[in-house]
Amino acid sequence: MKYKNYYEILNVNRKSSREEIKLSYRKLAKKYHPDMNKSAESEAMFKDINEAYDILTTDEKRKKYDKQVAKLGYGMIESDSSLSNVKYELRSGQNIINGILNTILGLKKDDISSDNPNIKSKDDKKSRVKPEKGKDIISNIEVTLEEGFFGAEKKLAIKSYKTGINTFKINIPIGIQNGDCIRLAALGNPGKNGGKNGDLIIHVKLLQDDEYKLDGINMTKNITISPALAIIGGKYKLKVFDETLFILIPKHIKSSDIIKVEKKGYISEDGERGDLLLKVQIDIPNEISANEEKLYKQILKIEQNKKI
């Protein structure tokens, strides 16, 4: 099943708020309204705009749509050869015709005219040559942790000695992992003797993040706190993707202790959130004020008196 790219239809992205979606919708609806636009494609475009608006401004529908797209990918947008990726096979043009003839009728391309005695093949041997699928094109794409979390659209340029440089728009699905592959069917090298085109296979490299380390859908991070916060406890401010969290630091925490924050880690392709694991490090300041030094001396004196 195909899924339309409603975000692209409305000229917004996955991070866009409901207000941003409404604003873009109003502009596009006015532009493509059949009473205002008499072009051939306006009616279909107006229908898609309204469909996209309904899905993306209804929380439950939008969540379900994002989940489905993460699993199945979008359909193909043919206007500028831009592609929507993942887990969706695309065939086009002559390959479909040949596929129908071979699969349903049991015929090759050259056999179409064989029943007509007035039409002769130029080369009988050629009609008996077995179709060969074209070779796959292998490429790589780099994805940041944030792009993998939200999903993203990226451009990929493929250089071919026959057609030069071809640029594709690739939709990176939510929850993609390092080493995953995106396969775009029939976009590889052309087949021989009526055979199918090869595929474009894209190997994903999930870039290492400076702060967060990925372990499945869990994320780990080192945090540094002061001795006072370690002893007294309190809140620690932390930004995770586009969300600001206030993590509760328990009293008397020690270096290398782990604080587990549930459902604030990475995400799977079906929308399940992993956990965030924070490894605590207690920082001894290089410089302290006179007042701080005075307080530390008092603490030290109390500690020494306890041992007597």
HELIX and SHEET records of a PDB file:
HELIX    1   1 TYR A    6  ILE A    9  1                                   4    
HELIX    2   2 ARG A   18  TYR A   32  1                                  15    
HELIX    3   3 SER A   42  LEU A   56  1                                  15    
HELIX    4   4 ASP A   59  LEU A   72  1                                  14    
HELIX    5   5 GLN A   94  ILE A  100  1                                   7    
HELIX    6   6 LEU A  101  LEU A  105  3                                   5    
HELIX    7   7 LYS A  109  ASP A  111  5                                   3    
HELIX    8   8 ASP A  124  SER A  127  1                                   4    
HELIX    9   9 LEU A  145  PHE A  150  1                                   6    
HELIX   10  10 PRO A  227  ILE A  232  1                                   6    
HELIX   11  11 ALA A  290  LYS A  307  1                                  18    
SHEET    1   A 3 ILE A 137  VAL A 143  0                                        
SHEET    2   A 3 LEU A 200  LEU A 206  1                                        
SHEET    3   A 3 CYS A 181  LEU A 184 -1                                        
SHEET    1   B 2 ALA A 152  SER A 160  0                                        
SHEET    2   B 2 GLY A 164  ILE A 172 -1                                        
SHEET    1   C 4 LYS A 213  ASP A 215  0                                        
SHEET    2   C 4 ASN A 218  ILE A 225 -1                                        
SHEET    3   C 4 LEU A 276  ILE A 282  1                                        
SHEET    4   C 4 ILE A 258  VAL A 261 -1                                        
SHEET    1   D 2 GLY A 234  VAL A 240  0                                        
SHEET    2   D 2 GLU A 243  ILE A 249 -1                                        
END                                                                             
